[in-house]
Amino acid sequence: MDKLPLVDARGVSKRFDVSAAWITRMINRQPRLWVHAVSDVDLQVFKGETLALVGESGCGKSTLARLLVGLYAPSAGQIRFDGHNLHQALASSQAQSLRRRMQMIFQDPYASLNPRWRVQEIVSEPMRVHQTPADESGQARRVSELLQSVGLNERDASKFPHQFSGGQRQRISIARALAVSPEFLVCDEPTSALDVSVQAQVLNLMQDLQASLGLTYLFISHNLAVVRHVSDRVGVMYLGRLVELAPTRELFAQPRHPYTQMLLAAIPKLKRGRSVRSAIQGEVPNPLRPPSGCAFHPRCPKASEICQKETPVMRAFEGIQIACHHAQG
């Protein structure tokens, strides 16, 4: 790929302490408990592309996204943003300028907007923090431009969030994210709370903005139809690990990992007559007590003895990356 990586994660892991209170553990003689939300992930996001992350709930997609924009510090590994060590830079004098270059669009437009603020205040807040532009009149003009760029009216700046529909609120969230002209946008389920017709409008808007502004997207979604429509590459996560990474067209045409195959087989197919929908078998294991070896082996039809003993590592295979002992089988 000719493009340069904007975000480069190497061996990134994140664990959370979910132990009971110290006194409770002492009385009951309980050990400390850790959830390994992300484990040893290598991932590159290239300038100008849309990389999608998919997987079942609890697989670590949102945690990885927050790591990549510096909201969480990794427990292990390193993340580089445009050549800079992200978390070292965020602890230095570079933090302000680096924060401007990355923003997030959150899943719920009802919860991510302050209900007591008018749209003018919501969209201009990043400008006030970063002083771009520094004067209030310049900020007001910028808000008007942003609202129009996302399909709203400049008169909407005087309204409160409750006066808008869900799709309009998500447009306001997008306008806020674009306020300081970022390069990297993390979109965490940006359309899951919207009606289907509104989803299409918001997705088309995001693609238009990407083309005109040269944005780079990390797109998180459960909706594989949406992922197929918007992404250039797809990463599949399972229980904190990246198990397959491939160009979108190739992944949907020929999924290699058994988990990816199960995800795609579960998509309803619109055909004449009866069609069989294959349900994903089994349940996601308890992340506090993950299986040994490959975490997917209790649900995998190809599982063998090596799957129970050894954790597969990501490796290149026929133009994709995959973590599976039986990728060639």
C-alpha positions as CSV (number, residue, x, y, z in Angstrom):
1,M,0.0,0.0,0.0
2,D,1.4,3.4,-1.1
3,K,-0.3,5.4,1.7
4,L,1.6,6.2,4.8
5,P,0.2,5.0,8.2
6,L,-1.3,7.8,10.2
7,V,-1.9,5.5,13.2
8,D,0.4,2.7,14.0
9,A,-0.3,0.4,17.0
10,R,2.3,-2.3,17.9
11,G,1.6,-5.0,20.6
12,V,-1.1,-2.9,22.2
13,S,-2.8,-4.3,25.3
14,K,-5.2,-2.9,27.8
15,R,-6.3,-4.5,31.1
16,F,-8.7,-3.2,33.7
17,D,-8.7,-4.0,37.4
18,V,-12.2,-5.2,38.3
19,S,-11.3,-6.5,41.8
20,A,-13.5,-6.1,44.8
21,A,-12.6,-3.6,47.4
22,W,-9.3,-4.3,49.3
23,I,-11.0,-5.1,52.6
24,T,-13.5,-7.5,50.9
25,R,-10.6,-9.3,49.2
26,M,-8.8,-9.6,52.5
27,I,-11.8,-11.0,54.4
28,N,-12.8,-13.4,51.7
29,R,-9.2,-14.2,50.6
30,Q,-10.0,-13.3,47.0
31,P,-7.3,-12.6,44.4
32,R,-7.3,-9.5,42.3
33,L,-9.3,-9.8,39.0
34,W,-8.2,-8.3,35.7
35,V,-10.2,-8.0,32.4
36,H,-7.9,-8.1,29.4
37,A,-10.0,-5.9,27.1
38,V,-7.4,-5.6,24.4
39,S,-4.5,-8.1,23.9
40,D,-1.4,-7.8,21.8
41,V,-3.0,-5.9,18.8
42,D,-0.9,-4.8,15.8
43,L,-2.9,-2.4,13.7
44,Q,-2.2,0.4,11.1
45,V,-4.6,3.0,9.9
46,F,-3.5,4.6,6.6
47,K,-4.1,8.2,5.6
48,G,-7.4,8.8,3.8
49,E,-8.8,5.3,4.3
50,T,-11.7,3.9,6.3
51,L,-10.8,1.0,8.5
52,A,-13.7,-0.8,10.1
53,L,-13.7,-2.9,13.3
54,V,-16.3,-5.6,13.7
55,G,-17.1,-8.2,16.3
56,E,-19.6,-9.2,18.9
57,S,-20.3,-7.0,21.9
58,G,-17.5,-7.0,24.5
59,C,-14.8,-7.9,22.0
60,G,-12.8,-4.8,22.7
61,K,-13.6,-2.6,19.7
62,S,-14.5,0.5,21.6
63,T,-11.6,0.1,24.1
64,L,-9.1,-0.2,21.1
65,A,-10.7,3.0,19.6
66,R,-10.2,4.9,22.8
67,L,-6.6,3.7,23.0
68,L,-5.9,5.0,19.5
69,V,-7.1,8.5,20.3
70,G,-5.3,8.6,23.7
71,L,-8.4,8.5,26.0
72,Y,-6.8,5.3,27.5
73,A,-3.2,4.6,28.1
74,P,-2.1,1.1,27.0
75,S,-1.0,-1.4,29.6
76,A,1.6,-2.6,27.1
77,G,2.7,-1.8,23.6
78,Q,3.1,1.5,21.8
79,I,0.9,3.7,19.6
80,R,2.4,6.1,17.1
81,F,0.4,8.9,15.5
82,D,2.0,10.4,12.4
83,G,5.4,9.2,13.7
84,H,4.9,10.5,17.2
85,N,4.7,8.3,20.3
86,L,1.1,9.1,21.1
87,H,1.1,8.9,24.9
88,Q,4.5,10.6,25.3
89,A,3.3,13.4,23.1
90,L,0.0,13.8,25.1
91,A,2.0,14.2,28.2
92,S,4.2,16.9,26.7
93,S,3.8,20.4,25.2
94,Q,2.6,18.8,22.0
95,A,-0.7,17.6,23.6
96,Q,-2.8,20.6,22.5
97,S,-1.8,20.4,18.8
98,L,-2.1,16.6,18.7
99,R,-5.6,16.6,20.3
100,R,-6.8,18.9,17.5
101,R,-5.8,16.3,14.9
102,M,-8.1,13.5,16.3
103,Q,-11.7,13.5,17.3
104,M,-14.5,11.0,18.1
105,I,-18.1,10.7,17.1
106,F,-20.0,8.7,19.7
107,Q,-22.7,6.1,19.4
108,D,-25.6,7.9,21.1
109,P,-26.4,11.4,19.9
110,Y,-28.9,11.8,22.8
111,A,-26.2,11.3,25.4
112,S,-23.2,12.9,23.7
113,L,-24.7,16.4,23.5
114,N,-25.1,18.7,26.5
115,P,-28.9,19.2,26.8
116,R,-28.4,22.6,28.5
117,W,-26.3,24.1,25.8
118,R,-27.4,25.6,22.5
119,V,-26.0,24.2,19.3
120,Q,-23.8,27.3,19.0
121,E,-22.1,26.5,22.3
122,I,-21.8,22.7,21.6
123,V,-20.1,23.1,18.2
124,S,-17.9,26.0,19.2
125,E,-16.6,24.3,22.4
126,P,-13.6,22.7,20.6
127,M,-12.8,26.1,19.1
128,R,-12.9,27.8,22.5
129,V,-10.5,25.1,23.9
130,H,-8.1,25.3,21.0
131,Q,-8.6,29.1,20.3
132,T,-9.2,28.4,16.5
133,P,-10.5,31.0,15.6
134,A,-9.7,33.0,18.8
135,D,-12.5,35.6,18.4
136,E,-16.2,34.9,19.0
137,S,-17.3,36.4,15.7
138,G,-15.0,34.0,13.9
139,Q,-16.2,31.1,15.9
140,A,-19.8,32.0,15.1
141,R,-19.0,32.1,11.4
142,R,-17.3,28.8,11.6
143,V,-20.3,27.2,13.3
144,S,-22.6,28.4,10.6
145,E,-20.3,26.9,7.9
146,L,-20.1,23.6,9.8
147,L,-23.9,23.3,10.2
148,Q,-24.4,24.0,6.5
149,S,-21.7,21.4,5.6
150,V,-23.6,18.7,7.5
151,G,-26.9,19.6,6.0
152,L,-28.4,21.8,8.8
153,N,-29.4,25.4,8.7
154,E,-27.3,28.2,10.3
155,R,-30.4,29.2,12.2
156,D,-30.2,25.9,14.0
157,A,-27.3,27.3,16.1
158,S,-29.7,29.0,18.5
159,K,-31.7,25.8,19.2
160,F,-31.2,23.1,22.0
161,P,-30.6,19.4,21.2
162,H,-34.1,18.3,22.2
163,Q,-35.5,20.3,19.3
164,F,-33.8,17.9,16.8
165,S,-34.4,14.4,15.6
166,G,-31.8,11.6,16.2
167,G,-30.3,12.0,12.7
168,Q,-30.0,15.8,13.1
169,R,-28.4,15.3,16.5
170,Q,-25.8,13.0,15.0
171,R,-25.1,15.7,12.3
172,I,-24.5,18.1,15.1
173,S,-22.0,15.6,16.6
174,I,-20.2,15.4,13.3
175,A,-20.1,19.2,13.0
176,R,-18.6,19.4,16.5
177,A,-16.0,16.7,15.6
178,L,-15.0,18.7,12.5
179,A,-14.8,22.0,14.4
180,V,-11.0,22.1,14.7
181,S,-10.3,20.5,11.3
182,P,-9.1,17.0,12.5
183,E,-7.3,14.4,10.3
184,F,-8.4,11.3,12.2
185,L,-12.0,10.6,13.2
186,V,-13.0,7.6,15.3
187,C,-16.7,6.8,14.6
188,D,-18.0,4.5,17.4
189,E,-21.3,3.0,16.1
190,P,-22.3,6.4,14.7
191,T,-25.5,5.2,13.1
192,S,-26.7,2.4,15.3
193,A,-29.2,4.6,17.2
194,L,-30.7,6.0,14.0
195,D,-33.5,4.8,11.7
196,V,-32.4,3.0,8.6
197,S,-33.3,5.8,6.2
198,V,-31.4,8.3,8.4
199,Q,-28.4,5.9,8.7
200,A,-28.0,6.1,4.9
201,Q,-28.1,9.9,5.0
202,V,-25.5,10.2,7.7
203,L,-23.2,7.6,6.1
204,N,-23.4,9.4,2.7
205,L,-22.6,12.6,4.5
206,M,-19.5,11.1,6.2
207,Q,-18.3,9.7,2.9
208,D,-18.7,13.1,1.2
209,L,-16.8,14.9,4.0
210,Q,-14.0,12.3,3.8
211,A,-13.6,12.9,0.1
212,S,-13.7,16.7,0.4
213,L,-11.6,17.0,3.5
214,G,-9.2,14.0,3.2
215,L,-10.3,12.5,6.5
216,T,-9.1,9.2,7.9
217,Y,-11.8,7.1,9.6
218,L,-11.8,4.3,12.2
219,F,-15.3,3.0,11.9
220,I,-16.8,0.7,14.5
221,S,-20.0,-1.1,13.8
222,H,-22.0,-4.3,14.3
223,N,-23.8,-3.8,11.0
224,L,-21.9,-5.7,8.4
225,A,-23.9,-4.2,5.6
226,V,-22.8,-0.8,6.6
227,V,-19.2,-1.9,7.0
228,R,-19.3,-3.3,3.5
229,H,-20.6,0.0,2.1
230,V,-18.2,2.4,3.8
231,S,-14.9,0.7,4.6
232,D,-11.7,0.0,2.6
233,R,-10.4,-2.6,5.1
234,V,-12.0,-4.6,7.9
235,G,-10.5,-5.9,11.1
236,V,-12.4,-8.6,13.0
237,M,-11.9,-8.8,16.7
238,Y,-12.7,-11.6,19.1
239,L,-12.3,-11.4,22.9
240,G,-9.8,-8.6,22.8
241,R,-7.7,-9.9,19.9
242,L,-7.6,-9.1,16.2
243,V,-8.2,-12.4,14.4
244,E,-8.4,-11.2,10.7
245,L,-7.6,-8.1,8.8
246,A,-8.3,-7.9,5.1
247,P,-9.5,-5.6,2.3
248,T,-13.3,-5.3,2.5
249,R,-14.1,-6.9,-0.9
250,E,-11.8,-9.9,-0.2
251,L,-13.1,-10.4,3.3
252,F,-16.7,-10.5,2.2
253,A,-15.9,-12.7,-0.8
254,Q,-13.7,-15.2,0.9
255,P,-13.5,-14.9,4.7
256,R,-10.7,-17.0,6.1
257,H,-11.0,-17.1,9.8
258,P,-13.8,-19.5,11.2
259,Y,-15.2,-16.6,13.3
260,T,-15.4,-14.3,10.3
261,Q,-17.1,-17.1,8.4
262,M,-19.7,-17.4,11.2
263,L,-20.3,-13.7,11.4
264,L,-21.0,-13.4,7.6
265,A,-23.1,-16.6,7.6
266,A,-25.4,-15.0,10.2
267,I,-26.3,-12.1,7.8
268,P,-29.9,-12.4,6.6
269,K,-30.0,-13.0,2.9
270,L,-32.8,-11.6,0.7
271,K,-33.7,-14.3,-1.8
272,R,-36.8,-15.7,-3.3
273,G,-38.2,-18.7,-1.4
274,R,-36.8,-19.9,1.9
275,S,-33.2,-19.2,2.9
276,V,-31.4,-20.7,5.8
277,R,-29.8,-18.3,8.3
278,S,-26.9,-19.8,10.1
279,A,-26.8,-18.7,13.8
280,I,-23.5,-18.1,15.5
281,Q,-22.9,-21.1,17.7
282,G,-22.1,-20.9,21.4
283,E,-21.5,-17.9,23.7
284,V,-18.7,-15.5,24.1
285,P,-16.5,-16.8,27.0
286,N,-16.2,-15.0,30.3
287,P,-13.4,-12.4,29.7
288,L,-12.3,-12.9,33.4
289,R,-11.6,-16.5,32.6
290,P,-10.8,-16.7,28.9
291,P,-10.1,-20.1,27.3
292,S,-6.5,-21.3,27.0
293,G,-4.8,-21.2,23.6
294,C,-7.1,-19.7,20.9
295,A,-10.0,-18.0,22.6
296,F,-12.4,-19.0,19.8
297,H,-11.6,-22.8,20.0
298,P,-14.7,-23.7,22.2
299,R,-16.9,-22.5,19.4
300,C,-14.8,-23.3,16.4
301,P,-15.7,-26.2,14.1
302,K,-12.0,-26.6,13.0
303,A,-10.6,-26.6,16.6
304,S,-7.9,-29.2,17.3
305,E,-5.5,-29.9,20.1
306,I,-3.0,-27.2,19.1
307,C,-5.9,-24.6,19.3
308,Q,-6.4,-25.5,23.0
309,K,-2.7,-25.1,23.8
310,E,-1.2,-22.3,21.7
311,T,-2.5,-18.8,21.0
312,P,-2.2,-18.1,17.3
313,V,-0.4,-15.0,16.2
314,M,-1.3,-12.6,13.4
315,R,0.6,-13.5,10.2
316,A,0.4,-12.6,6.5
317,F,-1.4,-15.1,4.4
318,E,-2.4,-14.6,0.7
319,G,-2.7,-10.8,1.0
320,I,-4.5,-10.7,4.3
321,Q,-3.5,-11.0,8.0
322,I,-5.0,-13.8,10.1
323,A,-4.6,-15.4,13.5
324,C,-5.6,-19.0,13.0
325,H,-3.7,-22.3,13.2
326,H,-5.8,-23.7,10.3
327,A,-5.7,-20.8,7.9
328,Q,-4.3,-23.0,5.2
329,G,-6.5,-25.9,5.9
